[in-house]
């Protein structure tokens, strides 16, 4: 953990002890088309960053992400906190292959340099096309150490 302006900032290194997963969490909101792991829950709660679920979820319905076959399999989301306290979220297909870059003025985030993996969105979109959609078919958002 690092200290910035007398606040403890969680980094990906601080979250490496989350491995595997015992439970999948869901907000139950339709614009969060994925479940998430214990490590993601911890990062959201202790990093003042539950809004990340909505940010990542909202991008799933944008054509640039939704129609990309590689991103339906796996997406790499990285949170960066800039010196001016703005937050930048980047979604990549692979390292350096940036698809989405969004900057947000959010001075209270307590995370930095944290990466998230979102997998199996193809399961969500395949199920979404059926009238009796199975609500258990979702993507999974997790930390790299939980992969």
C-alpha positions in Angstrom: 0.0 0.0 0.0 1.1 3.5 -0.7 0.1 6.7 1.1 -1.1 9.6 -0.9 -2.4 12.8 0.8 -2.7 10.8 4.1 -4.9 8.2 2.5 -3.9 4.5 1.9 -4.0 3.6 -1.7 -4.5 0.0 -2.7 -2.4 -1.3 -5.6 -2.6 -4.6 -7.5 0.2 -5.9 -5.3 -1.9 -5.4 -2.2 -4.6 -7.6 -3.7 -2.5 -10.5 -4.8 -3.5 -12.6 -1.8 -6.9 -13.2 -3.4 -6.5 -16.4 -5.3 -9.3 -18.6 -6.6 -12.7 -17.7 -5.4 -15.3 -18.9 -3.0 -18.3 -17.0 -4.1 -19.5 -14.9 -7.0 -21.2 -11.6 -6.2 -23.8 -9.8 -8.3 -25.4 -6.4 -7.9 -28.5 -7.7 -9.6 -28.5 -4.6 -11.9 -29.2 -5.3 -15.6 -26.4 -2.9 -16.6 -23.9 -5.0 -14.7 -23.9 -8.1 -17.0 -21.3 -9.9 -15.0 -20.6 -11.4 -11.6 -17.5 -10.6 -9.6 -15.1 -12.2 -7.2 -14.2 -11.7 -3.6 -11.1 -9.8 -4.6 -13.0 -7.4 -6.8 -15.5 -6.9 -4.0 -12.6 -6.1 -1.6 -11.1 -3.6 -4.1 -14.4 -1.9 -4.6 -15.2 -1.6 -0.9 -11.7 -0.6 0.3 -10.8 1.4 -2.7 -13.9 3.6 -2.7 -14.5 2.4 -6.2 -17.9 0.6 -6.5 -18.6 3.0 -9.5 -16.1 0.9 -11.5 -18.7 -1.9 -11.8 -21.0 0.6 -13.6 -18.2 2.0 -15.7 -17.1 -1.5 -16.9 -20.7 -2.6 -17.2 -21.8 0.3 -19.3 -19.0 -0.3 -21.9 -20.3 -3.9 -22.4 -23.3 -2.4 -24.3 -21.2 -0.2 -26.6 -20.6 -1.5 -30.1 -16.8 -1.1 -29.9 -16.8 -3.7 -27.1 -20.0 -5.7 -27.6 -19.2 -6.6 -31.2 -15.5 -7.4 -30.7 -15.1 -11.2 -30.6 -11.8 -11.0 -28.7 -13.4 -8.8 -26.0 -16.3 -11.2 -25.6 -13.7 -13.8 -24.5 -11.5 -11.6 -22.3 -11.0 -7.9 -21.5 -8.1 -6.3 -19.6 -9.2 -3.2 -17.6 -6.6 -1.1 -15.9 -7.3 1.7 -13.4 -4.7 4.5 -13.3 -4.8 7.5 -10.9 -3.1 10.5 -12.4 -1.2 13.1 -10.5 -4.1 15.5 -10.8 -6.3 12.8 -9.1 -8.2 12.2 -12.2 -8.9 8.5 -12.9 -8.2 6.8 -16.2 -9.7 3.5 -17.1 -8.2 1.6 -20.1 -9.6 -1.5 -21.7 -7.3 -3.6 -23.8 -7.6 -6.7 -26.0 -4.0 -7.4 -25.1 -1.2 -5.4 -23.7 -0.9 -2.2 -25.7 -4.0 -2.9 -27.8 -6.2 -0.3 -26.3 -9.9 -0.3 -27.2 -11.4 2.1 -24.6 -9.8 4.9 -22.7 -12.0 7.0 -20.4 -10.9 9.7 -18.0 -13.0 10.6 -15.0 -12.5 13.3 -12.3 -12.8 11.3 -9.2 -10.6 12.6 -6.4 -11.6 10.0 -3.7 -10.5 6.8 -5.3 -8.2 4.7 -3.2 -6.9 2.3 -5.9 -4.1 2.8 -8.3 -2.5 0.6 -10.9 -5.1 -2.1 -10.4 -6.0 -4.4 -13.3 -9.2 -6.4 -13.7 -10.0 -9.2 -16.1 -13.5 -9.6 -17.5 -14.1 -13.0 -19.1 -16.9 -15.0 -20.7 -19.1 -12.1 -22.0 -19.9 -14.4 -24.9 -21.9 -16.5 -22.5 -23.9 -13.4 -21.5 -24.6 -12.3 -25.1 -25.5 -15.9 -26.2 -28.0 -16.2 -23.4 -29.3 -12.7 -23.9 -30.6 -13.6 -27.4 -33.0 -16.2 -25.9 -36.4 -15.1 -24.6 -36.1 -17.3 -21.5 -32.6 -16.1 -20.7 -30.8 -18.0 -17.9 -29.8 -15.3 -15.4 -26.8 -17.3 -14.3 -25.1 -16.8 -17.7 -22.9 -13.8 -17.1 -19.4 -12.6 -17.6 -16.9 -12.9 -14.7 -14.9 -9.9 -13.4 -11.9 -10.8 -11.4 -8.4 -9.8 -10.3 -5.4 -11.3 -12.2 -4.4 -13.3 -9.1 -7.8 -14.9 -9.2 -7.4 -16.1 -12.8 
